[in-house]
Amino acid sequence: MDEIKPNTVYTTAETQKLLKISNSTIKRLLKRGLIRANKIGGQYRILGKELLHILSPDLEKEAVASYLKIKSGVVKKINKW
């Protein structure tokens, strides 16, 4: 496996290869803003820090905590009905 360097700039093709995802998946991640990137000359450039952020286990913990908080709020609202 190749090492992702935080200060290296990657193309979408390089990002696909590093993350082992399809072209449509990378497009979807960029469109939804899950991977932040800069568009230069009609092509996206992605900083290595962003890729490391996506792969971080801490990010997954934050997402789960956020989901559970939202879910409990919805359950409370429904139970009031």
N, C-alpha and C positions, 0 to 999 in steps of 0.2 A: 504494500500500500504506500502511496506517495504521501509525503508529509505536507500538511497545509501550513504555509508560512503566513503569519499575521499581516505583514506589511507588503505582501506580494499582491499584484493585481491580476485577476484571472478573467478569462473570457467565459462565455456561457458554455462553450464546448469543453474547456478545461474543467469547469465546475461540474458539468455532467459526469465527466470521467472520474473526478475525485469523489463525488458523492454517490456514484453508480446509480444515476437516475436517468430517465428518458428525457428527450427534448421537450415533450409536452409537459412533463412535470416541472422542469426548470422554468418554462414559460408561465405556468400556473403559479409557482412560488413567487416569481418576479411580479406578476400582475396583481397578486393579492398582497404584496408588500412584505411577505415573509422573509424574503432576502432583499436587503437594500442594495441598490446598485446605481451606478451613474451611466447615463447613455451618452456615448461619445461616437459621433459620426454614424448614428443609426444602430450602433451595437452596444450592448451592455458590458460594463466592466465591473467586476465584483471584487471587493477587498477581502483578503484572506481572513481578516477579523470577523467579517460577517459569516463566513462559512464555519468558523470555529464556534461562533455564537449559536448557530443553528444546531450544531452537533453537541452542544454543552448539556450535560445531564441536569445542571441547575435550571436551565431554561424549561426542561420538561417538568421539573418539580413546580416551577412557577405557573406553568400552564395548567397543571392538574389542580393546584391550589385555587387558581382563578376560576376554573370550571366548577369546582365544588362550591365555591362562594356564590357564584351565579345560580347554580342549581338549588342551593338552600334558599336563596331569595325567591326563586320561582315557586318552590314548594310552599313556602310561607304564604305567598300571595294566593296560591290555589287553595290552601287550607282555610283561608279567611272566607272564601266563597261558600 
